[in-house]
């Protein structure tokens, strides 16, 4: 995918002859027959006289349509044509519609589907313990058209007035508060909600069901409520606290108070994504919103906070100001990706959550963007249905990473001032990326567009090669050159070799840090002064200090050794960045494998939870290629090495939470117990302890005190791997059916994915049963791909059960189905398997919808195969290389 060109004619848009201004939408769903009837009256402005009106519509049956000009008589549509492929409804009229205002009225019927898209149904358990269905919505990106005929494009903003007709014993919610309500003689309530501000169709939302809630109010008077299905109110309090604090923070930081009178957030049992930022009614997966703050794992607690701060950031960035078209999706998601962490850090500074950002969000961006099959942040989207392939780590994580970079360059004052200019100028409107650059340029006086275009309009990122050890002779400058970094280390030529970025270079040393310098957009060697507080360094020097720039850095051996000897002097972000860079560079063939292993061994004694998360990721990556590519003896030596690294660290934290443990200490314990199960499985005492804790969990899976949520996933997995029996499998399935907390179910899925080969087919068959919700279908196969036999079993399962899998989620959400594409090849490290995965998916009708995901999956497998080739001739392929460390 190339960057978006200036000519926008590639965009597939509805004609602009008629412009919607206000929708008056009435819907009456039948929660027993799963149908709904609707009437929409759309106040329009006919700008060009026409005898036809084209709107979007999908899976709707239109019974009638008419247009009433202002001050004129009804004009009935003489012809209504539905085009399934283009998802449009064309209404033809015998006479030309006059220029000016008028009302288009359409009556229609639709299905309350079970596909987690459009206006759909979700199953829950009511207050009497009976299975019932609620009605809810998910319209982003292009599923408002599944609910009502509309101009389903982000640039076609309008006002919405929603009326819902539903059983009076239920409750209904929408973006705005209720304005009037009455009960008909048939026992149904007719409820109308206040008009929304100008907004895009994808942000409209409504829910009907049996709900409970808690509420609070911000200091600025905004009502905040957390809604849930019956019985879950005790798990709403943490979300409410986060909501109130985040709204108050954003009110202050953005300089524009939250513009709606209320903020509702609701947990939905069946939900394809993690959450959706509908203006004033944010919808969530239950595990992304609900928790018992006393027993929740530290990881889930931080995840809930970050999801809430992400969705609430959208209320300004995305809702108040919206991208003009899907080309600039990153304006929504990249900014919210950065802002979620910025806000969470303000709410919980004790978490040091920017360390997590560097290890997770930034690394996700770098891993995907190092592939030739990546795409620019700004990518041309022709037909809107193709946008789901760019709801990915580039739009979210790379987008967020470049926002973090510009924040570091501009400083908070100019960054914040630029945002306030942007919001003030464009509120209730639509923008493109250049509008944001202009606002920051005005605030800072810096050439923002010139710098940022190299990061958003071309894919990829640079590797900075430090040409010689800067501290060897007391140098006062660093000589570097940049080139396009590719995960497989492929040679560059022609235009590829000429790619370059306007990259800020931040340098830190044992003496201090230097102000940012900027590389010119050239691949030639350039010199960067070691100035400011960084001057006079004697022990170590690190480029990209603070990891503010999404790039890799390759050091001379001597410089890397200096850093390895002084690891504890580096901030955690830089310890994470140093290790992740070394692993990626080794994988690409740019760093000799022994240097990576030596650096890895230097992390003995590490005690930071986020650094251990990165250590876990690197050990896991090595585990896969060593086990499958270097033979059993080397694999055993590697496992023993990992055990020697993990064992002492675990010894300091132990199995059980201690009085005064911070959330970060709990996360550290969680990571180390997980690693204990992976690399210390030969230790009889470890296995025996896990079995005892497993028994307590099985005795009462709903007793949160029986097995700490922080170590629950690891303990369950250890027993499944260690026991490998049908009895354990049956116990976990029974626990799955008994538990009421979705987070526990996810832990059970992860453990079942670790089952031995003899149970893998049974586990994968269970995935497709009614016991597992469609939204959770990918957890078990994803877990199973961590081993060679599991990877084979999953690929065979996808081959064998393709039709059933596609039937469950392929028609539901391409974002969910893309997980299946990735999982089908996730565990492989050979060129032969890459070819097999590629051939399988290319033969499927869905291929064009998952083409980019498939390219990335196959390229990832081939990159791992090349990594094996890099390792084989090195000392690392010999058991002794691991044994002596």
N, C-alpha and C positions, 0 to 999 in steps of 0.2 A: 504494500500500500504506500502510495506517495503522499506527500503533504498536500493539503487542500489548495487548489489553484484559486486565483483571484476571480476568474470567471465562474459564476455559480450556476451555470445552465445545467450542470450534471445533476442537480437536485431534482428529485421527483416530487413535485408539489401540486396541490390542487389549483385550479384556475383562480385568479384573484378578482374575477368579475364581481363576485358577491363576498362580502366580508361579514363574519359573525361579530356581534357586539354583546349580546346577552342571551343565555340559554335559560329557559324556564322548563325544567325537567321533572316529570312526574313518573314514578316507577312503583309498580305493585307486584312484588315477588310472591310466589307461591312456594313456601318452604317444604311442602309435602310432595308436590309434583315437579319441583325444580324448574319452573318456568317463571318468566316475568313479562308483564305488559307495561308498555310505556308510551308516553306522549311527550314530545319535545317541541316547544315553541321558541324559535330562534329569531330574535330581533336582528335584522340584517341591514347592511347598507349596500344596495345594488350600485356599483360604481360604473359598470358597463352594461348597457341594455342587452339582455340575453334571454333565450327561450329555454334554457336548461340550467339546472343547478346540480353540481357534483359535490357530494360529501363522502366522508369515509363511513364504512359500515362493514361489519364482519359477523357472520352467523346470526344475522337479524332477518326477520321477516317483516317487511314494510307493507302495511295494509292500505295506507292512504297518505297523501301529501297535498298540501295546498299552500299558496302564497297570497298574503293579503297586503297590498301596498298601503302605505299610510293614507288614510282618507279614501281608500278605494274598496272595491268588492273582491270577494274571494276568487282566486284563480286556481282551479283544481289541476293537479298534475294529470296529464293524459297518458303518460307513459312512465313507468318506473323500471329501471334496468339495474340489475345487480351484476357486478363483475367480481367474481371470486378471487381471481389472481391479483388484481390491483386493489382489492378490498374497498371498492367504491360503490356508491348508489347514485345513479343519475336520474333526476326527475325532469322529464320533459313537459313543456307547457305549450298549448296551442297558440298562445299569444306571448309576445315579448314582455318580460318583466320590466317595468319602467325604472329608470334611474332614480335612486332615492331610498328612503327608509321603507321597511316592510317587515312582516312576520312570516317566517316559513314554519309551518306546523306539520309534523310527521308523527303518525301512529305506527307502532311497531311491537313486535314480540321477540323475546330471546330466551335462551336457555341459561338457567342458573347452573353453570357447568362445574365440574370437579377438577378443573385443570389449573387452578391457582392463578388464573389470568382473567381480566375483564371483571364482570360481575359474577362471582362464583360462590359456591357453598363450601363450608368447612365443618367437619364433624366435631362435636364436643360432648361432654357429659354434663347433663343439667343438674340442678340442685337435688333432684330425686334419684340421681344415679342412672338416668336413662340416656341413651344415645340420641342426640338431636343434631340439627344442623342450624348454623347461623349463615347469614349472607354477608359477604364482604367484597372488597374491590382490590384490584391491582392493575393500574392503567399504564404505568411506565413500562416500555417505551411507547407502544402503539396499540394498547388494548382498551382505551376508552371507546373505540369504535365497536368493540364487542358488546358494549352496554347500551349505547345510543348513537344515532347518526350525528356526526359532528365533523368539524374541520380539525382533524387529529394531528396537528402540527404545533411544535412549541412556540412558533412565531405568531400563531393566530390566537392571541390572548382575548379573553372575554370575561364577562361577569356571569356567575352561575347561581340560579335559585333552584334549590332541590326540594321536591315534595316526595315523601315516602309514605306508602299505604301499607300497613302491616298489622299483625295481630296485637291487640292492645295490651296483652300481658308481657310483651317483649319491649325492648328498648332500641332506639335508633340514634345513630350519631352521624354527623357529616362535618364538613370543614368549618362551618359556622354554627353559632348557637341557634336553637329553635326560635322561630318568630311567632308561630301560632300552631295550635294543635286542637283537634276535635275527634271524638269517637263516633263513628257511624253506627247506624242501627244494626249492622251485621257484625258488630264487635271489633271492627278494625279501626285503628287510629290513622288519621290523616294529618301528617306533621310536615310543616313547611319550615325551612331553615332560612336564615337571613342571607341576603345577597353577599357573595364573596367579593373580594377585590378583583381587579383584572388579573387573570392568571391563565396558565396553559391547561389544556384538557387533561394532560397526564397527571396533574396534581389534584384532580377532583377525587373525592372518596366518600363512602358511606358504609356503615355496618349496621346490621339488624340482628339481634339475638338476645339471649339472657345474660346480662352483664352485671358485674359488681365493680365498684371503684372506690378509690380514695382520692382526696383532693387537697390542694393547698393554693397559696397565692403568692406571687412574686411581690417584691417591694414596689414595683411599678403598677401593681393591681391586676396583672394577668392571672386568670384562673387556670390552674394546671390540674389535670385529672389523669389517673392511671386506671385503665379499664382491663378487665380480665373475665374469663369464663368462671362460673360458680366454683367457689372453694379456694380460689387463688389469691384472694385479697391480702392474706398475711405475707405474700411474696411480692408485694407492690411497693413497699415503703422505700427501698433503696432507689428504685427508679424515680420515684417522686422527688427525693432529695436531689438526685442528679439533675432532673429536669428543672427544678426551681433555680438551682445554683447556675446552671448553664444559661438559662434565659436571662438571668440578671447579669451575668458576665457579658453575654453578647449585646444586650441593650447598651451597656457602657462602652464596650470596645468598638462596636460598629457606629455608635453615635446616632442610631435610629432605633427607637423602641420597637419591640415586637409589634407588628401592626394589627394583629387580630385580637379579639377580646378574650379568646381562650386557646389553650393548647391541650388537646387530648392525645393520649398515647394508649394504644390498645394492643394486647397480645392475642395473636391469631393462631389457633392450633395447626392449620395447614397453610404454609407460607413458603413460596419458592425462594425468595431472596432472604437476606438477613433482616432488612427493614425497608420502609419506603416513606419518603419525606412529605407525603401529602400535606398541603398547607393547613395547619390547625388540627389535623387528625392523622398522626403518624402511626403506621401499622408496623408490627414487629413479629418475628418468630417468638414463641414463648421463651425459649432459652436466651434470647437476646434482650429480654426486658425483665423477666421475673426471677427472683431468687429470695432465699432466706438469708438475710445478711449475716446471721450468726453462724451458718454452716456452709455457705457458698464457698467454692474454691476461690483462691486469690486470682487465678487466671480468668475465671468466668466473671468475677466482680469487675475486674479491669476491662474486660470485653464489653460488659453491659454499659459501663460508663462511657467508653469510647464510641459505641454504637449510638448512644443517646446524643453525645456531643456532635457526632457526625450528622445525624438527622436534623438536629436543631440548628446547626450551622447552615443547612440548606434552606431554612426558613427565610434567610436573607439571601444567601448565595445560591441561587437556583430558583427560588420561589418569588422573592421580591424582584430580583433581577435574574432573567432567564436567558440561556443561550438562544440565539436566533434559530439555529438548526443543529442537528446532531453532530456536525463536524466539530463543534466546540463542546462536546460532552465533558471534556476534561475541565472546562470552566466550572461546571457543577461538582464533578467528582474529585478532581485533583485538589481543588481548594478545600472541599470538605474533608478530604483525607488528611491534609495538613492541619486544618482547623480543629479536627476532633482531638488531635494530640496536644495542640496548643492550649485548648480549653481544659482538657483532662489534666494537664500539667498544672494549670491554675487551680483546679478543684482539688487535686491530690499531688502537691509538690513532693510529698514523701515517696511517691512511686518512682520518681526519676524516669518518667515514661518516654522521654526522648531517646533513652538508651534502647528501649524496646522498638522505637520507630526505626532506628538505624539497623537493628538486627532483623526486623521483620519486613516492614513496608519498603524500606530502601532496598533491601536485598531481593525482595520479590520483583521490584522494578528492574534491578540490574540483571537478574537471572533471565527474565523474559526478553529484555531489550538487548541482550548479548546475542540473540539469535537473528539470523538473516530473515527469518519469517516474522520478525517483529513489525511494528508500524510506527509512524510518527505520532506524537501526542495529538497534533491536529491532523486529522485524516479525513479525506473526502468521503462523505456518505451520500450515495445517490438515492437509492430506495431506502426508506426508513427501516424496513424490516431487516436490513443488514447491520443495523447499529448494535445488535446484541453481541456481535463478535468483538466489539471494542469496549464492552463493559468488562475491562480486564485490568491487569496490573499496570499497564501503560497509562490508561486514562486515570486510574485511581492513584497508584503508588508512584509512578514516575511523575505524574502531574503534581502530586503532593510533594515529591522530592525537589522539583524545580521551584515550587513555591517556597519551600524551606531554604533553598539556595538564595532566592531573591530577598527573602527576609534577612538572611545573614549579611547580604551586600548592602541593603538599604538601611537596616536598623529599624527598631520597632516604631519609632516616631514617624518616619517617612512612610513606612509600610502601612501603618494605621491611617495616616492622613490620606494616602492614595486610595485606600478602601472607602473612606468617607466621601471622597470626591466621586468615586465610581458609583456608590449607592445613591448619593444625592442627585447625580446626573441621570441615572438610568432606572430609578425605582419604578416598578410596575411595567417596565419595558423589557426589550430584548437586546442582547449585545453579542459582539464577537470578541475574540481574544485581543485584538488591537485596542479595543476600548479600555481594557484593564491595563495594558502596557502604557497607554496614554496617561491614565490617571496616576500611575506610579511615577512616570517621567515628570509630570507636573509637580508632584509632591517633592521629588528628590533632586530634580535637575540632572538626572543621569540618563544616558541613552538606553533605556530599558528594552525597547523593541529590538535594537541592534544586538544586544546580548542574548535576549531570550529567544529570538527567532532561530538561532542555531540549535536550541534545545527542544523546541516544539515543532519545527517544520521539517526537521530531518530525523530519521530514526537512529537509534544507537547512542553511544556515548564514548568518550575517549578513555584510553589507558595512557597515563602519564608515566613515561620512562625516565627515571632519574639516571643521568648518564654516568655520573661518578660520585663516589662517597663525598658529600659536602664537608664532612667533619674531619676528613683524613688530613688535610693540611690547613685547618682553620679557615676554610673558605668563608666568604661573606655573601656568596650567592649560590644558587642551585641552578644547574643546567638541566633542562628537561626537554623532551619532545613528545608530542602527542600523536596518537593514531587511533583509528576506529578499532574498538575492542570487540572481537568475536569469540564466542564461547569455545569454539573448536580450534581457535588459533589459526584459521585458514589464512594463507598468504593474500595480501592485498595488491591490487594493481589498478591502473587507470583512475577513474573517478573515485573508486573505493579508497585508494591510497591517498587521495587528496582531501578526504573528508576531515573537517576540523571544527572545533567549537570555541566560542568565546568563553573560556573557563576561568572562574575565579580560583586563585591558588592561595590557600590559607596554610601557613606553616607554623608548627609548634615545635619547641625544643625544650630541653631541660632548663633553659634560662627564661622562657616565656613564649609569647606568641607574637606573630608579625601581622600587620594590617594586610588586607586582601590585595593581591596583585592580579592582573588579568593577562591571560595568554591571548595573543592575537590569533586570528583564525588562519593558522598556517601549521603545517606539519614539520616545519623546520625547527631546529633546536633553538630554544629561547632561554634567557636567563632571568631568574627571579631573585631579588635581593632578600637576604636573611636579615631583615631590618626590625625596627621597633624592639619590643621586648624579647624577640627571639635571638637577637644578636648575642654573641659570646657563648654559644652552646658548646658543651664539652662531651656530654654523654650520649645524647640521642637527638634525632631530628625526624619529624614526621610531616609529610605532605598531606594535604586535605585534612588538616587538624580540625577535629570536631565532626568530621564526616558530613559536612554541609553540602558537598557537591556529589551528585550521583555519577561517580567515575571510579576507575581502578587506578592503583599506583604500583608500579614495578620498581623495586629498589635494587641497587647493587648488593651483592652478598654481604659486604661489610656493614652497610647501613641497616640491613634487615637483622643481622646479628646484634647490632647495638640496640635495636628496638626490642629484640627478644630478651636481652639481658636486663632491660629496664621496664619490663611490662607493667609492673605495679605502679610505675611513675606516670603511666598514661591514663587519661580518663577512660571510663568504661566504653564510651562510644568509639574511641580509637583502638581499644583492644579488640572490640568486635570488628571494626573495619579492617584492621591489620590482618586478622585471621581469615575473614571472608575474602579479602583481596588475594591473599596467598593461595587459598584453595582454588579460586576461580582462575588465577594465573597458572597454577600448576595443571589444572584440568585443560587449559588451552595450550599447554606445552611451552609456556614462557618462563616458568619457574621450575627448576629441577626438583623432582619429588623428594629427595632427601632434605632439601631446605624446608619444605612444607612440614615434613614429619618432625624435624628438629624444632621448628617453631611451635608445633602442636604440643610437644613435650614440655615446652617452656611455660605452658599454662597450668602445670601442676601447682596446686596451692591457690588457684583461683577461687574466689568466694562471692562473686557477683552473679545474681540470678540471670541477668540478660546475657552476660558473657557465656555462662554455661549453656544457655539456649543456643548460642551460636556454635559452641563446642559440640553440642548434641547434633546440630545440623551437619557440621563437617564430618564428625565421626559416622553419622548415618550415610552420608554420601560416599565416604570411603568404604564403609561396610558393604555397600551394595556392589561396588566394582571389584573390591578385593575378593569377596566370597564367590562372585560369579566369574571373575577373570584371572585370578592368580593362584588357584589351587588350594587344596584343603589345609596343607601345612602352613602356608602364609596366612590363610584366613584365621587359623587357630592362634597364630602368633599375634595377629592384629587384635583379636578379641582379648587376648591376655594383656596386651598393651593398654587397650581401652579400659579394662578392669582395673589396672594399676593407676590409671588416671582418675577413675571414678571413685574407687573404694575409699581412699583417704578423705575425699571431699564429702562423701556420704557420711563417713564416720563422725564428722563435725556437726551434722544436722540431725541424723537419726530418723527413725520412722515417725515419731510423734511430735506434734506441735508443742512448743515450750511457752511458758508464760512470758509475755512481752514480745513474742515473735511478730515481726512486721509482715505486711503482705508480701514484701519482697523475699523475706526469709521463707515464707510458705511456698512461694513460686520456686525458689531454689530447691527446696525439699522435693517438690513435685517433679522437677526435671531430673534430679539425681536418683530418685526412686525409679523413675522410668528407665534411666540408663542402667541402674542396678539390675533390673530385670532383663535388659538386653545383653549386657556384657558380663554380669556376675552370676549367671544362671548355674554355674558349676558349684557355687557355694551352698552347701547343704543348709546352713543356718538361714540364709536368705530365703531359700525356697520354703523351709518349714515355717518361717515367720509369715510369709505371704499366705500360706495355706490357712493358718490360724485366723488371720484377718479376713480372709475370704469366707470362712465359715460363719463368722459373726455377721457379715453382710447378707449372706444367703438366708440366715435365720429371720431377718426382717429387713428387706431391701428399702423400705420406707423410713427406717430409723437412721436419720442423718448422722447420729452419733456413733453408729456401729462401725463405720469405716470413713475416715476423713475424706472429703471430696478432693482434697489436694493430692492424695495418693491413690484414690480409688481406681483410676484408669490403669495405673501401673500394676497394682495388686491383682486386679482381675485378669490382666494380660499374662502376668507371671504364672498364675495357676492354670490358665488355659493352655499355655505353652508347655508347662511342666507336667500337668496331668494328662492332657490330650485325650480325655475320655468322653464318651457319650453322656455319662452321668453329669459331668461338669457342664457340658453343653446344655443339657436339659434344665439344669438348675438356673443357668443364666437366662434361658428363654422364659422360664416361669417368673423369674425376677423382673424381666422386661415387661411382662404382662401385668405385673402387680404394681410397679412403681408409678407414681403420679408426677414425678419431676422429669421433664424432658432431658435435662442434663445428665441424669443417671442413665437414661436409655442410650444416649450417645456414648457414654463410657462402656456400656455393655456391647454396643456395636463394635467399638474399637477392639475389645477383648475377643469377641467372636471372630473377628478378622484375623486374629493370631492363631486360630485353631490349626491342628496338624492336617496334613494332606488327606487323611482318611475322613475328615469331617468337612472339608472345604466345599464339596458339591452340595452337601446338605445345607450348609450355611448360606450358600448363594441361592439355593432354591427358596429358602425361607425369606430372603430379601424381597422376593417377588410375591410373597403372600400378603394377605390383607393385614397381617399383624404389623407390618412396617409401613408407615406413611410414605407417600411418594417423595416428599421433601427430604426424607432420610435415607433414600434408597442407595445412595452412593457411599455411605460411611463404611459398611462392611467390606465391599470390594476395594475401597481405597486403602483400608488397613491391611488387607490381605496381600497387596502388591509389594509389601516390604521384603518378602523373601522370594527366591526363584520359583519354588513350587507354587506359591500363591499367585505370583504374576502369571504363570502359565494357566493356572486354574481360572483366573479372572478373564484372561483373553479367550479361553475356550468357552467360558460362560457367555461373554458378549457375542461370540460367534453363534453359539447354540440358541441363545434366548433373545436375539436381537429384536425380533418382532414384539415380544412381550415387554422388553425394556422400553422400546420406542413408544409402545402403546401406553405405558405408565407415565413417562415424562417427556417424550419427544414432541408430543403435541401440546404439552403444557408449557414448557419453558426451554428455549434453546440454551439459556445460561446453565440450567440444570443438566441438560443433555450433554453439553460440552464437557462436564465433569466425567461422563462416561467415556468420551473419546480420550481424554487425558489418562484416565485410569486404565484403559485397555492396553496402554503401552508403558505405564508408569514404572514397572519393575524391570524393564529390559535394558541390556547393555551390549547388544550385538547388532551389527549391520543386518544380519539375516532377519532378526525380529523386527527391525525398523521397516524392512521391506514387506514383511507379512502384515504388520499393522496398517501400513499405507495401502496395500492392495485390498485389504478387507474393507476399509472405509471408502475407498474410491469406487467400489462396486455398489455402494448403497445410494438410493435416491436422495438421501439427506446430505450427501457429500458437499454440495455447494453451500449449504447452510453452516457447515462446520469446517469449511476448507482451511481457514486460517488456524483454527485450533489443531487440526490434523497436521498441518505443516509444522507447527511448533512442537507437537508431541513427537513426530518422527525425527525432527532435527535434534531434539533433546536426547533421543535414544542413540542417534549416530554420534552425538557429542560424547556420550558416555562410552561408546565403543572406541572412540579415538583416545579417550582417557585411559582405557585399559591398555591400548597400544603404547601410550606414553609410559605407563608404569612397568610394563613387562621387561624392557631392557635395563631398568634401573635397579639399584640396590634394594629399593622398597619391595620388589617382587620376591625377595629372599626372606625367609623367616627370621634370619639373624638380625635384619635391619630393625625389626620391631622388638626382638627379644633383648637387645642391648640397651634399649631406652628405659 
